[in-house]
Amino acid sequence: MLKSINPYNGETIGEFEEMSLEQLDVTLNRSLTGFSVWRQSGFNERKQFLLSLASALRENRDEYATLITREMGKVIKESQKEVDKSAMALEYFAEHGERYLSEEKTKAGGGEGLIIYEPMGVILAVMPWNYPFWQFFRFAATTLMAGNAIVLKHSSQVPACSKKIEEIFEKACFPGGVFQNLITSSSNINNIIKDFRVQGVSLTGGINAGSSVAEHAGRHIKKSVLELGGSDPFIVLEDADIKKAAEAGVKSRMKNFGQSCDAAKRFILHQDIADEFLEEFKSQFEHLKFGDPLDENSDYSSMANEEQKKILSEQVRQSVGGGAEIYWQGNYAPEKDAFFNPMIIKNISPETPAYNEELFGPVASVFTVSDGLEAVRIANDTDYGLGASVWTGDLTRGLKLVHEIQAGIIYLNDEVHSTPELPFGGVKKSGIGREMAGEGIKEFTNKKSLWYSMEKG
């Protein structure tokens, strides 16, 4: 039995019975049947179904946003944006999916070549709790438009959201079996991956989960796409707009209360502006309002669960024990349950978690450097490589640094965020493969090459 708990007040939202192995088998059979029908549909038909999903999201935005907030704790205005963004992704790929998947002609070996993108099959989606709608719908938009069927294994922390997603597909009148929601234990994931009815898996989550999924997918020669963690650097050079950078830095560090893979986590400051930036940075933090997540005036509330709070607290404790200094800490949230007061730490030793690990919560780690080369060295001195943000008044200088930074996504003079026009994903231990844009929509397709010649022999 999965229980849904509101992390802000401890309220039980609902209880959900897990599927039996027999029910799981029936569900996978339905998915295979659904795929056999869906793969024959045309792009225009798929487009209309995606637009129906988007309409359902927009028409019921407040209901869905309230559920997201109650189940995982983010403030309501962020939940509303998440629902809107989910609808936007569906609308974008409904409009542009056919263009991305069009057959490509080329000259080849004295004849004509054609690259054809065909759907792969039933794809397992293993999704996280931090963006329960957005992470799924950005995956679904491309995967469905490519003609695949989906089985969703959502995080056991957000079973109410997964059930609501199931209802949304029902409202959109999707053909039976094209989308299936699996209320099942994580211990069943490997068995689902190896099942002959499943042809690929996409996971968004932590490194350990990603490694396990990739191992089992590889063992059974199946495609996997992994969007894992990030310890994103936020580099501010001496010629940057300090106020604008500080505002964006706080916004990025505090989105989803810091529980976001592409949030800025390591702030790497040129020594000439470090003090000025920190004062502005602290001032921006101090203006944020703690409160009930359903209050539209609240900027932050609780973490998603008490376990996340304990992990982050221990990382900070070890970092401070290793010499780090707490430059600033808020004092509005209560010292109990899943609550955590945001903080800025500096003078961080390379042997501590704040240097070596992803801090998945509202802690900004600050480093001071003498030049751009040192900034790049620290930015790259991590197992992660998801996003990076570089702030400078010199575009040429910024573009030069971009080529030296090991990351899948880099923003100049803005915070890192995902947008459907650009592929999203990381390097190193931040993941394998890409989501969104042309690269993302082709991940779960069979890329078939055709050669032919019309010359008469």
C-alpha positions in Angstrom: 0.0 0.0 0.0 1.4 3.4 -1.0 0.5 6.3 1.2 0.5 9.9 0.1 1.5 12.4 2.8 1.5 16.2 2.7 5.0 17.2 3.8 3.9 20.6 5.1 1.3 19.5 7.6 1.5 15.7 7.7 -2.0 15.2 6.3 -2.7 11.9 4.6 -3.9 12.6 1.1 -4.7 9.0 0.1 -3.7 5.4 0.1 -3.1 3.4 -3.1 -3.0 -0.3 -3.4 -0.1 -1.8 -5.4 -0.8 -3.9 -8.4 -0.4 -7.6 -8.2 1.9 -9.5 -10.6 -1.1 -10.7 -12.4 -2.4 -7.2 -12.9 1.0 -6.0 -14.0 1.0 -8.8 -16.7 -2.4 -7.8 -17.9 -1.4 -4.1 -18.0 1.7 -4.9 -20.1 -0.4 -6.9 -22.5 -2.7 -4.0 -22.9 0.3 -1.7 -23.6 1.5 -3.9 -26.4 -1.9 -4.0 -27.9 -2.2 -0.2 -27.6 1.2 0.3 -29.3 0.2 -1.9 -32.2 -2.7 0.5 -32.9 -1.0 3.7 -32.0 2.1 3.1 -34.2 -0.3 3.1 -37.2 -1.7 6.5 -36.4 -0.7 9.5 -38.4 1.0 12.6 -37.1 -2.1 14.7 -37.3 -4.1 12.2 -35.2 -1.3 12.1 -32.6 -1.2 15.9 -32.7 -4.9 16.1 -31.8 -4.5 13.8 -28.9 -1.6 15.7 -27.5 -3.6 18.9 -27.8 -6.4 17.3 -25.9 -4.0 16.5 -23.1 -2.8 20.1 -23.1 -6.3 21.4 -23.0 -7.2 19.2 -20.0 -4.1 20.6 -18.2 -5.0 24.2 -18.9 -8.7 23.8 -18.1 -7.9 22.2 -14.7 -4.7 24.0 -13.9 -5.6 25.1 -10.3 -6.9 21.6 -9.4 -3.7 19.9 -10.6 -1.4 22.5 -9.1 -3.1 22.2 -5.7 -2.5 18.4 -5.8 1.1 18.8 -6.7 1.6 21.3 -3.8 -0.2 19.1 -1.3 1.7 16.0 -2.3 5.3 17.2 -2.6 5.3 20.6 -0.9 6.3 23.2 -3.6 4.6 26.5 -3.4 1.4 26.9 -5.4 2.7 29.5 -7.8 5.4 27.1 -8.9 3.0 24.2 -9.2 0.8 26.4 -11.4 3.8 27.1 -13.6 4.6 23.4 -13.8 1.1 22.6 -15.1 1.3 25.4 -17.6 4.8 24.3 -18.8 3.6 20.7 -19.2 0.8 21.9 -21.5 3.3 24.1 -23.4 5.5 21.1 -24.1 2.6 19.0 -25.4 1.5 21.9 -27.6 5.0 22.4 -28.9 5.6 18.8 -29.9 2.1 18.5 -31.3 3.0 21.3 -33.6 6.6 20.5 -34.4 6.8 16.7 -33.9 6.2 15.8 -37.5 8.9 18.1 -38.7 11.4 16.6 -36.3 10.5 13.1 -37.4 10.3 13.7 -41.2 12.2 11.3 -43.4 15.7 12.6 -44.3 17.0 12.3 -47.9 20.7 12.1 -48.7 23.0 11.0 -51.4 24.7 7.7 -50.5 27.0 5.3 -52.3 26.1 6.3 -55.8 22.4 6.1 -55.1 19.7 7.6 -52.9 19.6 7.4 -49.1 16.6 7.8 -46.8 16.6 7.9 -43.0 13.3 6.8 -41.5 12.2 7.3 -37.9 9.8 4.6 -36.7 8.4 4.1 -33.2 10.3 1.7 -31.0 7.5 0.1 -28.9 6.3 0.2 -25.3 8.6 2.6 -23.2 8.9 2.5 -19.4 9.0 5.9 -17.8 10.5 6.0 -14.3 9.7 9.5 -13.0 10.7 11.5 -9.9 8.7 13.3 -7.2 10.2 16.8 -7.6 8.3 17.7 -10.8 5.6 15.1 -10.9 3.8 16.6 -13.9 6.5 18.4 -15.9 9.1 15.5 -15.9 6.5 13.1 -17.1 4.7 15.3 -19.7 7.9 16.5 -21.4 8.9 12.8 -21.8 5.3 11.9 -22.9 5.1 14.7 -25.5 8.0 13.4 -27.6 7.5 9.7 -26.9 3.9 9.7 -27.9 4.4 11.9 -30.9 7.0 9.4 -32.1 4.3 6.7 -32.0 5.3 4.8 -28.9 3.2 3.6 -26.0 4.0 4.4 -22.4 3.9 2.6 -19.0 4.6 5.0 -16.1 6.2 4.0 -12.9 6.0 7.2 -10.9 7.8 7.9 -7.6 6.1 6.3 -4.6 6.0 9.7 -3.0 3.5 11.0 -5.5 0.9 8.3 -6.2 -2.0 10.8 -6.2 -0.3 12.7 -9.0 0.3 9.5 -11.0 -3.4 8.6 -10.6 -4.4 12.1 -11.7 -2.2 11.8 -14.8 -4.1 8.6 -15.6 -7.4 10.5 -15.3 -6.1 13.2 -17.6 -5.3 10.6 -20.3 -8.8 9.2 -19.8 -10.3 12.7 -20.3 -8.3 13.1 -23.5 -9.9 9.8 -24.7 -6.6 8.2 -25.6 -6.8 4.8 -27.3 -6.7 2.0 -24.8 -3.3 0.8 -23.7 -1.3 3.7 -25.2 -0.8 5.0 -21.7 -0.7 2.8 -18.6 -0.1 3.8 -15.0 1.8 1.3 -12.8 1.1 1.5 -9.1 3.9 -0.8 -8.2 7.0 -1.1 -6.0 10.5 0.1 -7.3 11.6 -3.5 -6.7 9.6 -4.5 -9.8 11.4 -2.0 -12.2 14.1 -4.4 -13.3 11.5 -7.1 -14.1 9.6 -4.7 -16.1 12.7 -3.6 -18.0 13.6 -7.1 -19.0 10.0 -8.0 -20.0 9.8 -8.7 -23.8 6.8 -6.2 -24.1 9.0 -3.3 -23.1 11.6 -1.9 -25.5 13.1 1.0 -23.7 13.3 3.0 -20.5 13.6 6.6 -19.5 14.5 7.5 -15.9 14.8 10.9 -14.2 16.3 10.5 -10.8 19.5 9.9 -8.8 22.8 8.3 -9.9 22.2 5.0 -8.0 18.8 4.5 -9.6 20.1 5.5 -13.0 23.0 3.1 -12.7 20.8 0.2 -11.8 18.3 1.0 -14.7 21.1 1.3 -17.2 22.7 -1.9 -16.1 19.5 -3.9 -16.5 18.6 -2.2 -19.8 22.1 -3.0 -21.1 21.9 -6.6 -19.9 18.8 -7.0 -22.0 20.0 -4.9 -24.9 17.4 -2.2 -24.5 17.6 1.6 -25.0 17.8 3.8 -21.9 17.8 7.5 -21.5 18.9 8.8 -18.1 18.4 12.4 -16.7 20.3 12.3 -13.4 21.5 14.8 -10.8 23.5 18.0 -11.2 25.8 20.2 -9.2 25.4 23.1 -11.5 28.0 25.9 -11.4 26.9 29.5 -11.6 30.0 31.6 -12.6 30.0 35.3 -12.1 32.9 37.2 -13.6 34.1 40.7 -12.7 32.4 42.4 -15.6 29.0 40.9 -15.0 25.8 42.7 -14.0 25.9 41.9 -10.3 22.4 42.8 -9.3 20.9 40.8 -12.2 23.1 37.9 -11.6 22.3 37.8 -7.9 18.5 37.9 -8.6 18.8 35.1 -11.1 21.1 33.1 -8.7 18.5 33.2 -5.9 15.7 32.3 -8.3 17.7 29.4 -9.6 18.9 28.1 -6.3 15.4 28.4 -4.7 13.3 26.9 -7.5 11.4 24.0 -6.2 13.0 24.9 -2.9 16.4 23.9 -4.3 15.1 20.4 -5.2 15.8 20.6 -8.9 18.5 18.9 -10.8 19.3 22.0 -13.0 19.2 24.5 -10.1 22.3 26.6 -9.6 24.2 25.0 -6.7 27.8 26.1 -6.8 28.3 29.9 -7.1 31.8 30.6 -8.4 32.6 34.3 -8.0 35.5 36.4 -9.3 37.4 37.8 -6.3 36.9 41.4 -7.5 33.1 41.2 -7.1 32.7 38.4 -4.6 31.8 40.7 -1.6 29.5 42.8 -3.6 27.7 39.8 -5.1 27.3 38.1 -1.7 25.7 41.2 -0.1 23.2 41.4 -3.0 22.7 37.7 -2.9 22.0 37.7 0.8 19.6 40.6 0.4 17.7 38.8 -2.3 17.4 35.7 0.0 16.1 37.8 2.9 13.2 39.1 0.8 11.8 35.6 0.3 8.7 34.8 2.3 8.2 31.5 4.1 4.7 30.2 4.5 1.9 27.8 3.7 2.6 26.4 0.2 -1.0 27.0 -0.8 -0.6 30.7 0.0 0.1 32.5 -3.3 2.4 35.0 -1.4 4.7 32.2 -0.1 8.1 31.9 -1.9 9.1 28.7 -0.1 7.8 26.2 2.4 8.9 22.7 3.4 11.1 20.2 1.6 9.4 17.2 -0.1 9.9 14.9 2.9 11.8 14.6 6.1 14.3 12.2 4.7 15.5 14.8 2.2 15.8 17.3 5.0 17.9 14.9 7.0 20.3 14.2 4.1 20.8 17.9 3.4 21.3 18.7 7.1 24.0 16.0 7.4 25.8 17.3 4.2 25.9 20.8 5.7 27.0 19.5 9.1 29.9 17.6 7.5 30.9 20.5 5.3 30.9 22.9 8.3 32.9 20.4 10.3 35.4 20.4 7.4 35.9 24.1 7.6 33.0 25.7 5.7 31.5 28.8 7.1 27.8 29.6 7.2 27.7 33.1 5.7 23.9 33.5 6.1 21.0 31.4 7.2 17.3 32.2 7.3 15.3 31.8 10.5 11.6 31.7 9.4 11.0 28.0 9.0 10.4 25.9 12.2 13.2 23.5 13.2 11.2 20.3 12.8 9.7 17.8 10.3 10.6 18.5 6.6 11.3 22.3 7.2 14.7 23.7 6.4 16.0 27.3 6.5 17.8 28.4 3.4 21.5 29.2 3.7 24.7 30.4 2.0 28.0 28.7 2.9 31.5 29.6 1.8 35.2 28.7 2.4 34.4 25.1 1.3 37.0 22.4 1.5 37.4 19.9 -1.4 37.1 17.1 1.0 33.5 18.0 2.1 30.0 17.1 0.7 29.4 20.8 -0.3 32.3 20.4 -2.8 31.8 16.8 -4.0 28.1 16.1 -3.7 24.9 17.5 -5.1 23.1 19.5 -2.3 19.5 18.8 -3.2 17.9 21.7 -1.3 18.2 25.4 -0.5 21.9 25.7 0.3 24.1 27.9 -1.9 27.8 26.9 -1.9 30.1 29.8 -2.7 33.7 29.7 -4.1 36.0 32.6 -4.9 38.4 32.5 -7.8 41.1 34.8 -9.3 40.2 34.4 -13.0 38.1 32.6 -15.5 40.4 29.7 -15.9 40.2 28.9 -12.2 36.4 29.3 -12.4 36.3 26.7 -15.2 38.6 24.3 -13.2 36.2 24.4 -10.2 33.2 24.2 -12.4 34.5 21.0 -14.0 35.9 19.5 -10.8 32.8 17.3 -10.2 31.3 14.0 -11.3 28.2 15.9 -12.6 27.8 17.8 -15.8 24.2 18.8 -16.3 23.9 22.6 -16.5 26.0 25.7 -16.1 25.4 29.4 -16.0 28.1 32.0 -17.0 27.7 35.7 -16.2 29.9 38.3 -18.1 29.5 41.5 -20.0 31.9 40.2 -22.7 30.1 37.9 -25.1 33.3 36.8 -26.8 34.8 35.9 -23.5 31.7 34.1 -22.4 31.5 32.0 -25.5 35.1 31.0 -25.1 34.5 29.8 -21.6 31.4 27.8 -22.7 33.6 25.5 -24.8 35.7 24.7 -21.7 32.9 23.8 -19.4 31.8 20.2 -19.1 28.0 20.4 -19.2 25.1 19.5 -21.4 23.3 22.8 -21.1 24.9 26.2 -20.6 23.2 29.6 -20.3 25.0 32.9 -20.7 23.6 35.7 -18.5 20.6 33.7 -17.4 19.7 30.8 -15.2 19.6 27.3 -16.6 16.2 26.1 -17.5 14.6 23.6 -19.9 12.9 24.7 -23.1 11.4 22.3 -25.7 13.5 23.9 -28.6 16.8 22.8 -27.1 17.9 19.2 -26.1 18.1 18.7 -22.4 20.5 16.3 -20.7 23.9 16.0 -19.2 27.4 14.6 -19.5 29.5 12.5 -17.0 27.3 11.2 -14.2 24.4 13.6 -15.0 23.0 11.2 -17.6 22.9 9.6 -21.0 20.8 10.8 -23.9 18.6 13.8 -24.4 15.1 14.9 -23.9 13.1 17.4 -26.0 14.0 19.1 -29.3 14.9 16.9 -32.3 17.4 14.8 -30.4 14.9 14.0 -27.6 12.0 13.0 -29.9 14.3 10.6 -31.8 15.7 8.8 -28.8 13.0 6.2 -28.7 12.7 5.6 -32.5 14.2 3.0 -34.7 16.4 4.9 -37.2 16.0 2.9 -40.3 18.3 3.5 -43.3 17.1 2.9 -46.8 19.3 2.8 -49.9 18.0 2.6 -53.4 18.8 3.5 -57.0 16.4 4.2 -59.8 19.0 3.7 -62.5 18.2 1.0 -65.0 20.8 -1.8 -65.1 
